Amino acid sequence: MISGVAGMAQDRPQLSWVVPMYRTREFLEPLCERAIAVAQALGLSCELVLVDDACPEGAAEAAERLQLGCPLRVLRLSQNQGQDAAIRAGLRVCTGNWALIIDGDLQDPPEGLNVLWPRAMQAYEAVFADRFGKYQSRGRLLTSRLYRRCLERLGALPRGAGLFVLLNRRLIEAVAATQSRRISILAAIAGARGRYTSVPIERAPRARGRSSYSAGRRWWKGAWSLWQIFAVRRLSMRL
């Protein structure tokens, strides 16, 4: 007979896919099918946690109609709260021993799990995708590289750290425990101080449509995230 914490751990799926959805309804079904296929190929039990960030396309309704071969959780946020808040909401309800955060627009390939998972099994608590490829304009690629270099220096995060990342249960709970929706996911991970690494994964250009982030909003979010990471790391060093 297994009881208590041990029993709860045994009942968990090995992996939760946590997907924020905003203007990505058209990619929803192929994303889920590919995610389930790659998890099954690796012999992993999994669940899908889809977070509708007040998507004007009705992503939650489309998600609830999906016929999938694994457990599905669909969350509906009453108003648009942004990517980090949507991811945090998903992490709070996911039950997997690991969670893979992935965008819903299929720029990040679900098949990246094939290289993220083996690295996670080498005693890492978080494995980031170090994205490469011609997936945005030259100007945006340059600013993205600069931003990620700052992440490395200020947050002691690995090369290319971003929001295509595999987290273990300790980090899932640490990030989920942050109360303010304004605290970035990367700042919460940096403050948790774990053993992190990254692996190169090619990112595709967006097939259709465009990012909901304007240049100004993108700069503001990046600067705010960097400041939070700096502040959180300084605070954790004093504890």
C-alpha positions in Angstrom: 0.0 0.0 0.0 1.4 3.4 -1.0 0.1 6.5 0.9 0.8 10.1 1.5 3.4 12.0 -0.6 4.8 8.9 -2.2 1.4 7.9 -3.5 0.7 11.4 -4.9 4.1 11.3 -6.7 3.3 7.9 -8.2 0.0 9.2 -9.5 1.4 12.2 -11.3 2.1 12.1 -15.1 5.7 12.3 -15.9 5.2 15.4 -18.0 2.8 18.4 -18.2 2.7 20.5 -21.4 1.9 24.1 -20.3 0.7 26.2 -23.3 -0.4 29.8 -23.1 -2.9 30.6 -25.8 -3.5 34.0 -27.4 -4.2 34.3 -31.1 -2.9 30.8 -31.7 -6.2 28.8 -32.1 -5.3 27.7 -35.7 -2.1 25.9 -34.3 -3.8 24.3 -31.4 -4.7 20.8 -32.8 -1.4 20.1 -34.6 0.5 21.3 -31.5 -1.3 19.0 -29.2 -1.0 16.0 -31.6 2.7 16.6 -32.0 3.2 17.0 -28.2 1.4 13.8 -27.4 3.3 11.9 -30.2 6.8 12.9 -29.0 6.0 12.2 -25.4 4.6 8.7 -26.2 7.7 8.0 -28.4 9.9 8.7 -25.3 7.6 6.5 -23.2 6.4 9.3 -21.0 2.9 9.7 -19.5 1.7 13.3 -20.0 -1.1 15.8 -19.7 -1.9 19.0 -21.6 -2.6 22.2 -19.7 -3.9 24.9 -22.1 -4.4 28.4 -20.8 -6.7 30.7 -22.7 -5.4 34.2 -22.0 -8.8 35.8 -23.0 -8.0 34.8 -26.6 -10.5 36.7 -28.9 -10.6 33.6 -31.2 -12.3 31.4 -28.7 -9.3 29.1 -28.1 -10.8 27.5 -25.0 -13.9 26.3 -26.8 -11.7 24.8 -29.5 -9.5 23.1 -27.0 -12.4 21.6 -25.1 -13.6 19.9 -28.3 -10.3 18.2 -28.9 -10.3 14.4 -28.8 -6.9 13.5 -27.4 -5.2 10.4 -26.0 -4.1 12.0 -22.7 -5.6 14.1 -19.9 -6.5 17.7 -20.9 -6.9 20.7 -18.6 -8.3 23.9 -20.1 -8.1 27.2 -18.1 -9.9 30.3 -19.0 -8.6 33.7 -17.8 -11.3 36.3 -17.5 -9.1 39.0 -19.0 -5.9 39.1 -21.0 -3.0 39.0 -18.4 0.0 38.4 -20.6 2.2 35.4 -21.3 3.9 35.2 -17.9 0.7 35.3 -15.9 -0.9 32.7 -18.2 2.1 30.4 -17.8 2.0 30.8 -14.0 -1.7 29.9 -14.0 -0.9 26.7 -15.9 1.9 25.8 -13.6 -0.4 26.2 -10.6 -2.7 23.4 -11.8 -0.3 21.1 -13.7 0.4 17.8 -11.9 3.4 16.4 -13.8 6.7 15.7 -12.2 8.1 17.9 -15.0 6.5 20.7 -17.0 7.5 21.8 -20.4 6.5 25.5 -21.1 6.0 26.1 -24.9 4.4 28.8 -26.9 1.2 27.9 -28.8 2.3 29.2 -32.3 4.5 26.2 -33.2 7.6 28.3 -33.7 9.1 26.2 -30.9 8.8 22.5 -32.0 7.3 20.1 -29.5 9.9 17.6 -30.8 12.5 19.6 -28.9 11.5 17.4 -26.0 13.8 14.8 -27.6 16.8 16.8 -26.6 15.5 18.5 -23.5 14.4 15.4 -21.7 17.8 13.5 -21.8 19.6 16.6 -20.4 17.0 16.8 -17.6 17.8 13.3 -16.6 21.4 14.4 -15.9 20.4 15.9 -12.6 19.4 19.3 -14.0 16.3 21.1 -12.5 15.7 23.2 -15.6 16.7 22.7 -19.3 16.2 25.7 -21.5 16.0 25.7 -25.3 18.8 27.9 -26.7 16.8 28.9 -29.8 18.5 29.5 -33.1 17.4 30.1 -36.7 16.0 32.8 -38.9 12.7 33.1 -37.0 12.4 36.9 -36.9 13.8 40.0 -38.5 17.5 40.7 -38.2 16.9 43.7 -35.9 14.8 41.6 -33.6 17.3 38.7 -33.6 20.0 41.2 -32.6 18.0 42.6 -29.7 17.0 39.1 -28.6 20.7 38.1 -28.4 21.5 41.2 -26.4 18.7 40.5 -24.0 19.7 36.9 -23.5 23.3 37.8 -22.9 22.0 40.1 -20.1 20.0 37.3 -18.7 23.2 35.2 -18.5 25.1 37.9 -16.7 22.4 39.2 -14.3 20.5 36.0 -13.6 23.2 33.3 -13.9 20.9 31.7 -16.4 22.3 29.4 -19.1 22.9 30.5 -22.7 19.7 31.4 -24.6 17.4 31.1 -21.6 13.8 31.8 -22.5 10.2 30.5 -22.2 10.7 27.3 -24.0 11.9 25.4 -20.9 11.6 22.1 -19.1 11.2 22.5 -15.3 11.2 19.9 -12.5 8.6 19.8 -9.7 10.6 22.0 -7.3 10.8 24.8 -9.8 7.2 24.3 -10.9 6.1 24.9 -7.3 8.6 27.8 -6.8 7.3 29.7 -9.8 3.7 28.9 -9.1 4.1 30.3 -5.6 5.0 33.8 -6.8 1.9 35.9 -6.1 2.2 38.9 -8.3 1.4 38.4 -12.0 4.0 41.1 -12.7 6.9 38.9 -11.7 8.4 37.3 -14.8 8.8 33.6 -15.0 12.5 34.0 -15.8 13.0 36.1 -12.6 11.2 33.5 -10.5 13.5 30.7 -12.0 16.6 32.8 -11.5 15.6 33.5 -7.9 15.0 29.8 -7.2 18.7 29.1 -7.7 19.0 25.6 -9.2 21.2 23.6 -11.5 20.2 24.8 -15.0 21.5 24.2 -18.5 20.4 24.8 -22.1 20.5 22.9 -25.4 20.3 24.3 -29.0 16.9 23.9 -30.7 16.0 25.5 -34.0 13.0 27.8 -33.9 10.8 28.2 -37.0 9.4 31.5 -38.4 5.8 32.1 -37.5 3.7 30.3 -40.1 0.9 32.9 -40.2 0.0 36.1 -38.4 2.4 38.1 -36.3 3.4 38.5 -32.6 1.0 40.4 -30.4 4.0 42.2 -28.9 4.8 45.6 -30.5 8.4 46.8 -30.5 7.7 49.2 -27.6 5.9 46.6 -25.5 8.7 44.1 -26.2 11.4 46.5 -25.1 9.5 47.4 -21.9 8.8 43.7 -21.0 12.5 42.9 -21.6 13.8 45.8 -19.4 11.3 45.0 -16.7 12.3 41.3 -16.7 16.0 42.1 -16.4 15.4 44.5 -13.5 13.4 41.9 -11.7 16.1 39.2 -12.3 18.7 41.6 -10.9 16.7 42.4 -7.9 15.6 38.8 -7.1 19.2 37.5 -7.4 20.5 40.2 -5.1 17.9 39.5 -2.6 18.4 35.7 -2.7 22.2 36.2 -2.2 21.4 38.0 1.1 19.2 35.2 2.5 
